[in-house]
Amino acid sequence: MSKNIQEYTDPDAMLTELNARSHGKYFLCTCPQCQQQEAYMYKTNMNVIFCNRQNECGETTRVLYTEKESTEALKENYGKKSTSKKWLSKQEKEELRVLTANMRYFTDELGFFDIDKGKNYRGISRGVYQSHLLITPDLEFGTRLLDAFPGIMRRYGRSEESRQRFENRDVVIPFYDEKGQVDRLLLRSTSPDVVYSKENPKELHCVVQYQKDEVKNYQHNINYSQDSPILITESLLNALSVKELDHDVEFIAATGVNHVRQMQAYIQSNSALFKERGAILAFDPDKAGVKAQEKLHALFEKQEIPFEDFPYPDTERDLNDLLQDDPQIFREIWEKVQNECQERVNEPERVLNLAYDEMASFLMNEYEGNVESFEEAKTAILEEVKEKNKVSLAYTDFSFEGQEEEYDIQVRLDLNSMELIQEVSAQHGNYTIVAKQFESERDLLDSAKNFDFAELTSVSEELLQEKMEEKNRQPIFYNNPSLSQDGR
């Protein structure tokens, strides 16, 4: 039997042998592989055990039960036991409102306490970090949190040992849900005297909205207005370390290497954005970071997202360490990898393909009855490109106000000349108007994202009149090239 498959008679026997204890929707237990009390399993899936020691073990163990008849009943029983109320009480809702208002006030409006403390945190200046985290005046914030919000913090501080974990915590990183309410708090300390251990971790995670099945575990500052590559990393401090050097960088940062699933889902749901801008992956250069980054490699390759890995100078330091140890070298590495990623993003064929995607989406939405799918529209575009034909985008008929004559218009894209062309047909002739000259593939992509049927088919009466007059002024040549228009 594989070492990653363990047999137990039933769930009760397994929980007993692994010293399991209930923790919300999980059981915390001993890892069958490394024998450390740092593994967990979901109560809804008691057939898989995950080790949290990603750098030392990180193994996944599958569980087989020999007493199948009793197993299903026990699983159902544990599922019932794990069911908790799915709403906050009136008092807890008020606590959540007050906590959110305070966090928002200090990070969004005030920015910081009026004190010298916190002008710089781990090499990150206050102006960079203040909208993402808060440094409080003293080390008592953690314990005050327990006392001030006994409802939403009721899962914590029940014992003296648990309360001690909240001592010496003066750094708070809030994570907000889609409604803007605090979902999770991550507590740290600025004190150099604190000794960290398994019982007293460097980062203390507090789930505030405990009634939820899942709370927010990533932050981002993406505003969709930039065009530079997006930084992806496993912690907010790492992301802010880059922002200290490059104030314009946009990032998405998880709450740890074990909490990247939501971040992956965000990337998948915004794949068009990442395809257009590319990404720089900068997980820590340890075993867990490398493993998580490889998973993102697979996702990006599947989604056709261009990316570059941050080239760490060694495997001992993360981004924040580099900022504190050697900011100049850090800056040089960052600028180099950013330029390399930008070059990959701007490859002409890749940008053109993104423009074809935008055109296909436009055609599918505009001609819903005639174009059945995005794939059909994209295939038709690629066939035109392959044959070096103009790509058809829109067609209709129109007339100018006050005129009886009707015109037909075909709007096409000429990739040879990088022009958007309006081909107008009238009773007395055909006319071609260059509606737009694209300066580059990127210019075409930016325009394609905003294609509008009315704008594409809107013809300038003045330009059309000029084309008509121009055609009328053209000399008429007869079959005998030796004769001029008057026959002489």
Wavefront OBJ file of the C-alpha trace (Angstrom):
o trace
v 0.000 0.000 0.000
v 1.258 3.509 -0.834
v 2.510 5.475 2.141
v 0.010 8.194 1.166
v -2.941 5.845 1.710
v -3.889 4.985 5.293
v -6.503 2.475 6.474
v -8.714 2.941 9.533
v -11.741 0.967 10.654
v -14.014 4.022 10.690
v -13.887 7.846 11.140
v -14.020 7.560 14.948
v -10.903 5.391 14.989
v -9.115 7.732 12.600
v -9.943 10.863 14.621
v -8.825 9.208 17.839
v -5.537 7.923 16.444
v -4.663 11.286 14.863
v -5.565 13.317 17.991
v -8.084 15.304 15.975
v -9.958 18.296 17.345
v -12.842 20.208 15.830
v -12.106 23.640 14.361
v -15.046 25.160 12.496
v -15.526 23.307 9.224
v -12.245 21.408 9.724
v -10.672 18.792 11.946
v -7.117 19.673 12.978
v -5.016 16.540 13.406
v -1.633 14.810 13.256
v -0.222 14.309 9.771
v 0.081 10.538 9.110
v 3.275 11.197 7.112
v 5.391 13.553 9.265
v 3.612 12.884 12.592
v 3.321 16.612 13.352
v 0.110 18.132 14.688
v -0.236 20.456 11.681
v -2.631 18.649 9.354
v -6.318 19.187 8.664
v -9.293 17.672 6.863
v -12.696 18.992 5.881
v -15.615 17.651 7.866
v -17.469 17.275 4.587
v -14.682 15.122 3.126
v -13.069 12.887 5.733
v -11.238 10.821 3.123
v -8.390 13.284 2.547
v -5.880 14.724 5.042
v -3.716 17.731 4.135
v -0.423 18.610 5.834
v 0.095 22.339 6.405
v 3.888 22.032 6.681
v 4.396 22.825 3.018
v 8.157 23.306 3.181
v 8.882 20.259 5.379
v 6.148 17.790 4.377
v 3.073 19.095 2.561
v 1.819 15.578 1.809
v -1.782 14.689 0.995
v -2.985 11.448 2.602
v -5.980 9.493 1.349
v -7.990 7.568 3.925
v -9.665 4.193 3.393
v -12.211 2.849 5.896
v -12.572 -0.920 6.329
v -15.943 -0.814 8.160
v -17.987 0.653 5.332
v -21.411 0.135 6.932
v -20.666 2.261 9.994
v -18.575 4.809 8.115
v -21.393 6.519 6.201
v -23.512 6.909 9.323
v -20.580 8.408 11.243
v -19.762 10.811 8.418
v -23.363 11.988 8.355
v -23.279 12.408 12.116
v -20.110 14.525 12.006
v -21.645 16.612 9.275
v -24.625 17.346 11.519
v -22.375 18.157 14.450
v -20.381 20.594 12.357
v -23.459 22.497 11.244
v -23.558 25.950 12.825
v -25.862 28.900 12.458
v -25.414 30.814 9.227
v -26.194 34.308 10.478
v -24.920 36.896 12.938
v -26.946 38.032 15.926
v -28.079 41.652 16.193
v -25.229 42.364 18.613
v -22.676 40.708 16.323
v -23.919 42.677 13.315
v -23.443 45.891 15.279
v -19.953 44.785 16.328
v -19.112 44.056 12.692
v -20.392 47.491 11.656
v -18.291 49.257 14.302
v -15.159 47.218 13.553
v -15.503 47.841 9.812
v -16.071 51.570 10.338
v -12.947 51.807 12.498
v -10.779 49.859 10.064
v -12.047 51.913 7.126
v -11.507 55.190 8.970
v -7.898 54.494 9.879
v -6.840 52.944 6.550
v -8.970 54.926 4.066
v -9.396 58.344 5.689
v -6.987 59.053 8.542
v -4.264 56.838 7.128
v -2.354 56.471 10.404
v -2.212 57.430 14.054
v -0.502 60.776 14.771
v 2.642 59.147 16.121
v 6.223 58.600 15.044
v 5.783 54.863 15.322
v 5.153 53.216 11.996
v 6.781 55.772 9.707
v 8.506 52.759 8.225
v 7.560 49.105 8.639
v 9.991 46.440 7.458
v 11.398 48.828 4.857
v 7.934 49.894 3.654
v 7.100 53.578 4.111
v 3.819 54.673 5.641
v 2.646 56.293 2.418
v 2.842 52.905 0.709
v 1.298 50.654 3.356
v -1.267 52.924 5.030
v -4.243 52.010 2.818
v -3.594 48.288 3.312
v -2.625 47.836 6.962
v -2.645 49.666 10.274
v 0.046 50.002 12.940
v -1.494 50.829 16.311
v 0.131 52.950 19.067
v 0.833 50.060 21.445
v 1.045 46.272 21.597
v -2.400 45.797 23.162
v -4.551 45.937 20.033
v -4.995 42.166 19.893
v -6.285 41.764 23.443
v -8.458 44.889 23.139
v -9.984 43.324 20.043
v -11.128 40.346 22.125
v -12.637 42.595 24.807
v -14.295 45.128 22.495
v -15.926 42.610 20.155
v -16.845 39.559 22.263
v -19.503 38.396 19.796
v -17.662 38.198 16.491
v -14.398 37.269 18.271
v -16.027 34.609 20.448
v -14.060 31.786 18.803
v -10.834 33.249 20.145
v -9.392 33.985 23.574
v -11.500 31.405 25.402
v -8.512 30.056 27.305
v -5.497 31.776 28.817
v -3.277 30.101 26.229
v -5.486 31.337 23.396
v -5.573 34.860 24.827
v -1.785 34.969 25.062
v -1.568 34.558 21.297
v -3.268 37.961 20.955
v -0.703 39.713 23.119
v 1.965 41.944 21.549
v -0.082 42.432 18.380
v 0.048 45.988 17.026
v -0.124 45.406 13.254
v -3.507 44.614 11.714
v -4.210 43.770 8.071
v -7.946 43.822 7.248
v -9.522 41.821 4.434
v -12.941 42.988 3.233
v -15.757 41.071 1.561
v -17.723 42.108 -1.515
v -19.949 44.319 0.674
v -16.946 46.153 2.094
v -17.257 44.567 5.546
v -14.330 43.072 7.436
v -14.077 39.362 6.678
v -10.727 38.523 8.207
v -8.008 40.209 10.259
v -4.361 39.227 10.115
v -2.401 40.301 13.211
v 1.369 40.770 13.461
v 3.829 42.497 15.796
v 6.497 45.174 15.389
v 8.243 44.123 18.609
v 11.693 42.543 18.106
v 11.358 40.811 21.489
v 8.472 38.495 20.603
v 9.410 34.822 20.363
v 7.382 32.961 17.749
v 6.457 29.288 17.825
v 3.799 26.889 16.582
v 1.593 28.030 19.472
v 2.442 31.712 18.887
v 2.729 32.204 15.099
v 4.187 35.288 13.459
v 0.874 35.896 11.695
v -2.377 35.329 13.565
v -5.451 34.854 11.373
v -8.815 35.910 12.813
v -11.978 35.030 10.911
v -14.447 37.767 11.841
v -17.518 36.657 9.894
v -17.427 33.132 11.277
v -20.917 32.384 9.961
v -19.602 32.200 6.399
v -18.410 29.013 4.757
v -15.558 30.971 3.199
v -14.000 34.367 3.947
v -11.722 36.590 1.890
v -8.095 35.499 1.815
v -6.486 37.834 -0.689
v -6.068 41.546 -1.371
v -5.582 43.361 -4.656
v -5.228 46.937 -5.833
v -6.084 46.325 -9.489
v -8.027 49.294 -10.869
v -8.157 48.116 -14.509
v -6.652 51.400 -15.787
v -2.984 50.381 -15.963
v -1.356 48.329 -18.706
v 1.756 47.036 -16.914
v 2.180 43.403 -15.752
v 0.356 42.422 -12.546
v 2.377 41.166 -9.579
v 1.148 37.925 -7.993
v 2.576 36.916 -4.632
v 1.719 34.985 -1.493
v 1.640 37.842 1.038
v 0.659 41.486 1.260
v 4.038 42.476 2.736
v 5.792 41.026 -0.302
v 3.499 42.976 -2.618
v 4.008 46.213 -0.677
v 7.771 45.647 -0.787
v 7.597 45.913 -4.582
v 5.234 48.886 -4.336
v 7.855 50.665 -2.221
v 10.112 50.624 -5.296
v 7.426 50.901 -7.974
v 4.490 52.977 -6.749
v 2.460 52.193 -9.883
v 2.578 48.405 -9.547
v -0.749 46.620 -9.284
v -0.869 43.333 -7.421
v -2.916 40.492 -6.044
v -1.620 38.986 -2.787
v -2.841 35.980 -0.807
v -2.855 35.554 2.968
v -0.240 32.820 2.695
v 1.022 30.071 0.435
v -1.760 27.733 1.615
v -4.474 30.241 0.717
v -4.198 30.733 -3.040
v -7.382 29.025 -4.272
v -9.527 32.172 -4.139
v -6.771 34.114 -5.856
v -6.680 31.509 -8.623
v -10.454 31.801 -9.031
v -10.122 35.589 -9.337
v -7.481 35.182 -12.049
v -9.674 32.708 -13.959
v -12.711 34.984 -13.819
v -10.587 37.922 -15.037
v -8.474 35.990 -17.527
v -8.954 38.597 -20.274
v -7.317 41.225 -18.066
v -4.343 38.991 -17.269
v -4.013 37.930 -20.922
v -3.728 41.547 -21.950
v -1.345 42.685 -19.210
v 0.600 39.576 -18.224
v 1.807 38.648 -14.745
v 4.982 38.429 -12.688
v 4.934 35.521 -10.226
v 6.882 36.137 -7.025
v 6.070 33.461 -4.472
v 8.729 32.809 -1.834
v 11.708 30.794 -3.159
v 11.131 27.917 -0.731
v 9.598 24.496 -1.335
v 6.026 25.614 -0.655
v 6.353 28.758 -2.761
v 7.839 26.898 -5.716
v 5.058 24.293 -5.546
v 2.316 26.941 -5.466
v 3.957 28.849 -8.308
v 4.108 25.724 -10.465
v 0.343 25.327 -10.067
v -0.102 28.868 -11.364
v 2.195 28.050 -14.291
v -0.250 25.338 -15.344
v -3.211 27.704 -14.975
v -1.523 30.481 -16.959
v -0.454 28.166 -19.754
v -3.995 26.829 -20.035
v -5.435 30.362 -20.064
v -2.686 31.596 -22.445
v -1.596 34.266 -19.973
v 1.975 35.556 -20.519
v 4.074 35.483 -17.349
v 7.570 35.697 -15.919
v 8.919 34.317 -12.651
v 10.720 36.757 -10.379
v 14.403 35.657 -10.475
v 15.442 35.570 -6.818
v 19.216 35.991 -6.304
v 19.119 33.230 -3.663
v 16.639 30.857 -2.004
v 16.946 32.321 1.482
v 15.189 35.674 1.104
v 11.692 36.748 0.090
v 10.745 40.102 -1.479
v 10.565 41.907 1.853
v 13.986 40.577 2.853
v 15.436 41.880 -0.425
v 13.885 45.296 0.170
v 15.478 45.552 3.604
v 18.839 43.984 2.692
v 19.625 45.488 -0.702
v 16.937 47.752 -2.224
v 19.125 48.794 -5.183
v 19.724 45.208 -6.331
v 16.029 44.514 -5.718
v 15.059 47.476 -7.912
v 17.347 46.339 -10.740
v 15.920 42.798 -10.665
v 12.355 44.092 -10.610
v 12.859 46.473 -13.532
v 14.543 43.738 -15.569
v 11.818 41.131 -15.044
v 9.129 43.757 -15.627
v 10.676 44.700 -18.986
v 10.999 41.038 -19.970
v 7.352 40.402 -19.143
v 6.279 43.544 -21.005
v 8.154 42.372 -24.105
v 6.329 39.056 -23.969
v 2.998 40.823 -23.485
v 3.621 43.107 -26.478
v 4.524 40.397 -28.988
v 2.594 41.557 -32.113
v 1.021 38.184 -32.946
v -0.179 37.747 -29.364
v -1.694 41.247 -29.248
v -3.392 40.688 -32.600
v -4.903 37.450 -31.309
v -6.345 39.345 -28.332
v -7.804 41.872 -30.769
v -9.402 38.996 -32.708
v -10.952 37.820 -29.433
v -12.478 41.261 -28.895
v -13.792 41.319 -32.460
v -15.301 37.855 -32.059
v -17.053 38.953 -28.859
v -18.380 42.031 -30.654
v -19.729 39.976 -33.575
v -21.299 37.396 -31.280
v -23.107 40.079 -29.267
v -24.112 42.229 -32.239
v -25.258 39.441 -34.559
v -26.689 37.089 -31.966
v -29.072 35.424 -34.392
v -26.479 34.825 -37.108
v -23.380 34.064 -35.031
v -23.980 31.124 -32.727
v -20.845 31.246 -30.594
v -17.602 33.016 -29.840
v -15.697 30.094 -31.356
v -17.624 30.388 -34.627
v -16.904 34.114 -34.843
v -13.213 33.682 -33.973
v -12.814 30.896 -36.560
v -14.354 33.085 -39.275
v -11.962 35.923 -38.412
v -8.922 33.651 -38.488
v -9.952 32.269 -41.880
v -10.136 35.808 -43.301
v -6.737 36.604 -41.796
v -5.225 33.434 -43.231
v -6.509 34.326 -46.709
v -5.240 37.897 -46.209
v -8.732 39.263 -46.717
v -10.305 42.192 -44.988
v -12.175 41.211 -41.822
v -15.882 42.100 -41.924
v -17.159 43.753 -38.765
v -20.504 45.411 -39.536
v -23.011 46.065 -42.307
v -26.270 48.010 -42.590
v -28.072 50.592 -44.719
v -28.600 54.253 -43.921
v -29.634 57.620 -45.290
v -28.718 61.157 -44.357
v -31.301 63.436 -42.792
v -33.261 65.324 -45.424
v -32.191 62.998 -48.252
v -34.169 60.245 -49.948
v -31.187 58.301 -51.275
v -30.231 55.182 -49.319
v -26.742 53.785 -48.918
v -25.312 50.416 -47.932
v -22.249 50.244 -45.734
v -19.762 47.459 -45.025
v -17.184 48.044 -42.290
v -14.006 46.015 -42.656
v -10.589 45.817 -41.065
v -7.610 45.826 -43.426
v -4.729 44.239 -41.509
v -2.259 44.913 -44.328
v -2.635 48.669 -43.972
v -3.929 48.580 -40.360
v -6.982 50.604 -41.378
v -10.644 50.501 -40.427
v -12.486 50.971 -43.708
v -16.076 51.979 -44.476
v -17.192 50.767 -47.908
v -20.255 52.760 -48.951
v -22.437 51.710 -51.899
v -24.810 54.127 -53.627
v -26.805 54.127 -56.884
v -24.138 56.202 -58.593
v -21.025 54.432 -57.311
v -18.986 52.861 -54.552
v -16.805 54.827 -52.143
v -14.139 53.880 -49.614
v -13.536 55.911 -46.460
v -10.677 55.263 -44.041
v -12.451 55.668 -40.704
v -9.359 55.043 -38.581
v -5.659 54.392 -39.045
v -4.257 52.165 -36.285
v -0.767 53.056 -35.112
v 0.054 49.602 -33.742
v -1.371 46.221 -32.781
v -1.913 47.585 -29.268
v -3.872 50.533 -30.682
v -6.059 48.072 -32.601
v -6.642 46.010 -29.445
v -7.609 49.077 -27.415
v -10.070 50.126 -30.124
v -11.509 46.627 -30.549
v -12.413 46.513 -26.858
v -14.714 49.484 -27.436
v -16.208 48.651 -30.817
v -19.741 50.020 -31.052
v -22.037 49.194 -33.959
v -23.481 52.707 -34.208
v -20.034 54.301 -34.230
v -18.583 51.807 -36.704
v -21.414 52.398 -39.190
v -21.656 56.158 -38.672
v -20.543 57.803 -41.928
v -19.394 61.399 -42.149
v -21.609 63.130 -44.720
v -18.817 65.608 -45.378
v -16.222 62.889 -46.038
v -18.591 60.972 -48.294
v -19.327 64.144 -50.269
v -15.599 64.714 -50.697
v -15.174 61.171 -52.018
v -18.020 61.708 -54.492
v -16.569 64.993 -55.760
v -13.125 63.438 -55.985
v -14.498 60.636 -58.136
v -16.328 63.095 -60.389
v -13.110 65.045 -60.941
v -11.204 61.973 -62.128
v -10.416 62.110 -65.909
v -12.160 59.658 -68.238
v -9.792 57.710 -70.495
v -10.992 56.085 -73.706
v -9.877 52.821 -75.235
v -7.332 54.630 -77.403
v -4.723 55.789 -74.945
v -3.327 58.200 -77.524
v -6.494 60.318 -77.400
v -7.217 62.840 -74.700
v -10.704 63.599 -73.394
v -11.511 66.027 -76.225
v -10.364 63.490 -78.849
v -7.205 65.331 -79.848
l 1 2 3 4 5 6 7 8 9 10 11 12 13 14 15 16 17 18 19 20 21 22 23 24 25 26 27 28 29 30 31 32 33 34 35 36 37 38 39 40 41 42 43 44 45 46 47 48 49 50 51 52 53 54 55 56 57 58 59 60 61 62 63 64 65 66 67 68 69 70 71 72 73 74 75 76 77 78 79 80 81 82 83 84 85 86 87 88 89 90 91 92 93 94 95 96 97 98 99 100 101 102 103 104 105 106 107 108 109 110 111 112 113 114 115 116 117 118 119 120 121 122 123 124 125 126 127 128 129 130 131 132 133 134 135 136 137 138 139 140 141 142 143 144 145 146 147 148 149 150 151 152 153 154 155 156 157 158 159 160 161 162 163 164 165 166 167 168 169 170 171 172 173 174 175 176 177 178 179 180 181 182 183 184 185 186 187 188 189 190 191 192 193 194 195 196 197 198 199 200 201 202 203 204 205 206 207 208 209 210 211 212 213 214 215 216 217 218 219 220 221 222 223 224 225 226 227 228 229 230 231 232 233 234 235 236 237 238 239 240 241 242 243 244 245 246 247 248 249 250 251 252 253 254 255 256 257 258 259 260 261 262 263 264 265 266 267 268 269 270 271 272 273 274 275 276 277 278 279 280 281 282 283 284 285 286 287 288 289 290 291 292 293 294 295 296 297 298 299 300 301 302 303 304 305 306 307 308 309 310 311 312 313 314 315 316 317 318 319 320 321 322 323 324 325 326 327 328 329 330 331 332 333 334 335 336 337 338 339 340 341 342 343 344 345 346 347 348 349 350 351 352 353 354 355 356 357 358 359 360 361 362 363 364 365 366 367 368 369 370 371 372 373 374 375 376 377 378 379 380 381 382 383 384 385 386 387 388 389 390 391 392 393 394 395 396 397 398 399 400 401 402 403 404 405 406 407 408 409 410 411 412 413 414 415 416 417 418 419 420 421 422 423 424 425 426 427 428 429 430 431 432 433 434 435 436 437 438 439 440 441 442 443 444 445 446 447 448 449 450 451 452 453 454 455 456 457 458 459 460 461 462 463 464 465 466 467 468 469 470 471 472 473 474 475 476 477 478 479 480 481 482 483 484 485 486 487 488
